[in-house]
Each structure stands twice: as C-alpha cells, then as structure tokens.
Amino acid sequence: MAGLQNTPLKILELKPESSEVEILTENLQQICTRIDDSGASLVSVIAVMGTYRTGKSFLLDLLARYLKVKAAETAKAEELELARQEALRAGLPAWAPGLG
C-alpha cells in the first residue's frame, strides 16, 4: 500500500444498466486506513456527478482554488497571531506586528 499513498481511489461506481450507485467498500476502507495513519482529524469528501460537459471539473477546480486561498489566509492569520504573541512577550504593544 505504500506505493498508493498519493493516488486517487474511486469510492463510487455508477451501474449503467440500473442507474444505481455502488459504494466500493474496499477502496473506502483503504481511505479510512490512510486517514487513521496520517493522524488527520478532519476530512471532507466531495463528489460531483452529472452528464457530459456540464461543469463538473469546473466546479471542482473552483472549489480547490477557493480552499487554497482560504488555507493561505488561515496561515497568514496564524503567522500574525504568533508575531503578536511574541511582541507581547517582548513588551511591545499588541498592534506592533501589524506594522510590518
């Protein structure tokens, strides 16, 4: 399984003869094992289904870009909070780190 760490796994499969969706439990179990091994506390699974050329990839790309921006904003906020705490320990006013 070590070679599969960064590969996508299909967890749903559409059965064309009946238009039903089947859950691939073996792949889902592999994902759960990877999550447990990584120590992650939160995971989101996003699935988009639709007919050909209806914007599924566009929607997922838009969501991925949004999440990257939010992650960068969170990292910046954490960096500023750390600088503020260091400034307070050094005896500077709380607003001082925001000057740089």
N, C-alpha and C positions, 0 to 999 in steps of 0.2 A: 504493500500500500504506500510505501514511501515515495515511489515514483509518481503517484497520482495526487500529490498534495495540492497542486495548482491547476488541476484540470476540472472543467465543469462536469457535473453529473446531472443527467436528466432524472427528475423525480416524478414527472407525469408523462403519460403517453396517451395520445388520442387513438381510440379504436375506430377507424373509419367506417367499418361495417355497421356499427351501432351508435356512433357519435357519442360514446361514453369516454370518460377519462379514467385511466387506470393509474393508481399510485404504485410506483416502483419501490417497494419497501426495502429491498436490499440496498439500493442507492441511498435512500433516505437514512438508513441505519449507518452507512458509511459517513454521511454528512454529520450525523449526530456524534459519531465517534471522533471525527476530526474536530468538532466544536468542543467536545469534552477535553480532548488532548491539548487544544490551544489555550484553554482557560478563559475563553471568551464568556462574557456574562450576558450579552445581548446580541441577537442575530435577527435579521429581517430577511424573509424570503419573499421575493416579488415575482409574480408570474403574470404574463400578458398573453392572452390568446385572441386570435382573430384571423380573418381571412387575409389572403394575399394582398400586399400593398395597401394596408390600412393604417400604417403608422406605428406598428409595434416597436420597431427598432428606434424610431424617432423618440417615442415616449420613454423607452429605457435609457437612451442616451441623454435625454433632457434630465431625467431623474438622477443619473450618475453625475452629470455636471453640477446639478444643484447640491448633491451630497458632498462633492469635492469642495465647493465654495463654503458650505456650512462647516465642514471639517477645518478648513483654513481659518475661518472666523473664530471657531472654538479654540484652535491652537493659539491664535493671536491673543484672544481674551485671557487664556491661561498664562501666556507669557507676560502680559501686562499685570495680571494679578500677582504673579511671582515677583516681578520687579517692584510692585507696590509694597509687598510684604518685606522685601529686602530694604527698601527705602525707609520704612517704618522702623525696622530694627536698627538702621544706621542713624535714626533721629531726624530724618528729612520729613517734610510734610507729605501727606498721602498723595497729593496731586503732582508731586515732583516727577515720577516716572513718565507721566503723560507728556512731558515737555520734549522728549527725545523723539 
